[in-house]
Amino acid sequence: MTTYSSVLFLGATGYIGGTVLQTILASSTPPSTITAIVRNEKKAEALNSLSTPSGTTLKAVIGDLSKADQLIDLAKEHDIVINCANADSEEGIKALIEGMKQRRDKTGHRPLLIQTSGTGVLVDDAQGRYPSDRVSPHLTLLHMDLMSRFTPT
């Protein structure tokens, strides 16, 4: 049986990624190492200050999907890559896969890739035809709608 003990995590500070990270940390068998790629020092400090289960190390490193060499180097050191960051970075995904390939070639162990972000791109056929000038956080409108439905009158 293959043991998966290390995770490279992209998008850990986002809405989906934060929930996935919390679930992993709360699991009965969390990985021994989680390396989270974040875009700035403030996010790195926030992640590094989280408490983790005994035997689990959470380390934030600053980077992004445009830094192919960094992604390759990090991916080749982990058993699992979880990308909750961005589905639109073809070069970033190629770099992650290259790093995973190098890990497989070195260890004989096939790493896992879990891609969760941007699954809507597979079903949305807007093709740029429905632009909007309104900019708002994605949850604000949902929150306002839910509050208007359930707030006592």
C-alpha positions in Angstrom: 0.0 0.0 0.0 1.3 3.4 -0.9 1.6 6.0 1.9 0.9 9.6 1.1 2.5 11.8 3.7 3.2 15.1 2.1 1.0 17.6 0.4 1.7 20.7 -1.8 -1.3 23.0 -1.5 -2.1 25.9 -3.7 -5.1 28.2 -2.8 -5.1 27.4 0.9 -6.2 30.9 1.8 -9.1 31.0 -0.6 -12.8 30.1 0.0 -12.6 26.5 -1.4 -8.9 25.9 -0.4 -9.4 27.1 3.1 -12.2 24.7 3.6 -10.2 21.8 2.1 -7.2 22.7 4.3 -9.3 22.7 7.4 -10.8 19.3 6.5 -7.4 17.8 5.9 -6.1 19.2 9.2 -9.2 17.8 11.1 -9.0 14.4 9.5 -8.1 11.4 11.6 -4.9 10.8 9.6 -3.5 14.2 8.4 -0.3 14.2 6.3 3.0 14.8 8.1 3.9 17.8 5.9 1.7 20.4 4.2 3.5 23.1 2.1 1.2 25.9 1.1 2.1 28.3 -1.7 0.7 31.8 -1.0 1.2 35.0 -2.8 2.4 37.3 0.0 4.0 37.5 3.5 0.7 38.4 5.2 -0.9 35.2 4.0 2.2 33.2 4.9 2.2 34.6 8.4 -1.5 33.7 8.8 -1.0 30.1 7.7 2.2 29.6 9.7 0.3 30.7 12.8 -2.3 28.0 12.5 -2.3 25.2 15.0 -1.8 21.8 13.5 -2.3 18.3 14.7 0.6 16.6 16.4 3.0 15.2 13.8 1.8 17.6 11.1 3.9 20.5 9.9 2.3 23.3 7.9 4.8 25.6 6.1 3.8 28.5 3.9 6.1 29.6 1.0 5.6 32.7 -1.1 5.1 32.0 -4.8 2.4 31.7 -7.5 1.4 29.8 -10.6 3.7 31.9 -12.8 6.9 30.6 -11.2 7.4 27.4 -13.1 10.8 26.5 -11.6 9.5 26.9 -8.1 6.4 24.8 -8.8 8.5 22.0 -10.3 10.9 22.0 -7.4 8.1 21.9 -4.8 5.9 19.4 -6.7 8.8 16.9 -7.0 9.1 16.8 -3.2 5.4 16.0 -2.4 3.2 13.0 -2.6 0.0 14.9 -3.3 -0.6 18.2 -5.1 -3.8 20.0 -4.4 -4.6 23.0 -6.6 -7.6 25.1 -5.4 -6.0 28.3 -6.7 -6.7 28.7 -10.4 -7.8 26.5 -13.3 -6.7 29.0 -16.0 -2.9 28.8 -15.5 -1.8 26.3 -18.1 1.9 26.9 -17.6 1.4 26.5 -13.8 -0.3 23.2 -14.2 2.3 22.0 -16.7 5.0 22.9 -14.1 3.2 21.0 -11.4 2.8 17.9 -13.6 6.5 18.1 -14.6 7.5 18.1 -10.9 5.2 15.2 -10.2 6.7 13.3 -13.1 10.2 13.9 -11.7 9.0 12.6 -8.3 7.6 9.4 -10.0 10.8 8.9 -11.9 13.0 9.3 -8.8 10.9 7.3 -6.3 8.7 5.0 -8.5 5.8 6.4 -6.5 3.0 8.1 -8.5 1.9 11.4 -6.9 -1.7 12.5 -6.9 -3.0 15.7 -8.4 -6.3 17.1 -7.1 -7.6 20.1 -9.0 -10.7 21.7 -7.6 -10.8 25.3 -8.6 -12.5 26.5 -11.7 -14.5 23.5 -12.6 -17.1 25.9 -13.9 -14.9 26.5 -16.9 -15.8 23.0 -18.1 -19.5 23.8 -18.3 -19.6 27.6 -18.9 -19.9 28.3 -22.6 -20.1 32.1 -22.2 -17.1 32.7 -24.6 -16.8 36.2 -23.2 -20.3 37.2 -24.4 -21.6 38.2 -20.9 -19.3 40.8 -19.5 -20.3 42.8 -16.5 -19.0 46.1 -15.1 -20.1 45.2 -11.6 -17.2 43.9 -9.4 -18.1 42.3 -6.1 -16.8 39.4 -4.0 -18.4 36.2 -5.1 -19.9 35.5 -1.7 -21.3 38.9 -1.0 -24.2 38.6 -3.4 -25.0 35.1 -2.2 -24.8 36.2 1.4 -27.2 39.2 0.7 -29.6 36.9 -1.1 -29.6 34.4 1.7 -30.0 37.1 4.4 -33.0 38.6 2.6 -34.7 35.2 2.5 -34.1 34.2 6.1 -34.0 37.4 8.1 -37.0 37.7 10.4 -39.4 40.5 9.5 
